[in-house]
Amino acid sequence: IDGIAHPPFIRKDILDAQRSKLTFRPTDLFVTTYAKCGTTLTEQIVCLLLNDGRSDNLNPLDKNSFDKHSDVVGKIWTEVAVVEGLGIDIDNNNYEAATTTTKRMCEMKLRMSVKEFDTIPSPRVLKTHEPVQLFPDRDERHAKVIYVTRNPFDACVSCYYHPKKGLSPHSTGVPFEGFAKYWLSDRIMFGGWIGHTKGWRREYQQHLLSYDEEKKNMLWLSYEEIVDNPLDSIRRIATFIGVDTAADSALVQRVAEGCKFDNVRKKAQASLDGGAEGFIDHLRSGKVGDWRNHFSLELFAEFGGAIKAELRGAG
C-alpha cells in the first residue's frame, strides 16, 4: 500500500475508502505502535482506565475488542473492523481467505459499518500499526494519539515469535540472524521499525512545536517505561485521556494489577480453558531484555550500528 508492506487482510481500497468516509473525533484515542511494541499492554491500560479498573469486564483473549452488545469500552482495529458500508465488495473468497488467520486472533470477529462506527459513544479506543503517512486520521488529525515505542532488539525478538506457532518465523525454521537483518529493512510489514519510529517521532516533535498545551493530543511513551514504572505511566495516560485518578485513589493500583502480564495471560488462558476460541501466543513473555538470549555479540554490533546510523539526528 503506497510502497509499504501490509498483511493481506489490510487492503488499499479499504484504507482509501475509510479515509474519505470515516469521521474521527477529538475524543477518539488511537493506540499507535509498530507491531509487538506494547500494543496489548497499552490497550489494556486504556481500557481499564475507561472501565473503572474492572479487569473482570475485559477479555484479553479477544484483545479487548469492542463488543456491540456490551457497555464495556473496548478496542477497535479500525483498518480491519470498519469495512462495511464503504461501497466496496468485501464478501469475496480472496478477502475471506486473507482474514482467516485474523479471525482466529479474534480481531476479525468484529465487523461493523461506517454508520455503526459513527454511533459508538465517546471515547472510542482505536488501534493502528500504520506508519504516519498512512494514519487513518492523517488528513484532519482530530484524534488523540498514544504512540508507544520499544527497544528494537526486544521488538525484533517478539516479532520473530509472532503471530503464533506454525506461522511465526521461529516456528517455521527461519534463522534468527537472517530474520533480524530482514526486520531492519523497510520491506517488512508496516515499513519496518526504523521508518515507523522516525516518521512518528518527526510528527511528535512537530506537534510539540505547533500546539499550545491545551491542544496537544499526542503522548509518547516507551514499553520499557510502562513496565518499569507502571504507576507513573498509568497516571500519565490517565491525564492524557481525561480520566481523573484523584477522584478514586485506588484506580491506578487496580489498573496496575489488571495490566500485569501474568494476570492478563492467566485470564486469557482461563477463557481458553473454558471453551473460548482463540490463542494466546501474542502474550509470549512480556519481558524487557529477552534480546540478550537471541543476539550474538557480532549481530548485536551490526544491528545496533545500523539503527544508530538511521536514527542519528532523529531526536
Secondary structure, DSSP 8 states (H G I E B T S, - for coil): -TT----TTS-HHHHHHHHHH----TT-EEEEESTTSSHHHHHHHHHHHHTTT-GGG--GGGTTB--TT--S--EEEHHHHEEESSS----SHHHHHHTHHHHHTTTTS--EEHHHHHHS-S--EEEE---GGG-TTTTT--SEEEEEE--HHHHHHHHHT-S-TTTSTTTTT--HHHHHHHHTSTTSGGGHHHHHHHHHHHHHHHHHHHS-GGG--EEEEEHHHHHHSHHHHHHHHHHHHT--GGG-TTHHHHHHHHT-HHHHHHHHHHHHHTT-----TTSS---SSGGGGT--HHHHHHHHHHHHHHHTT--
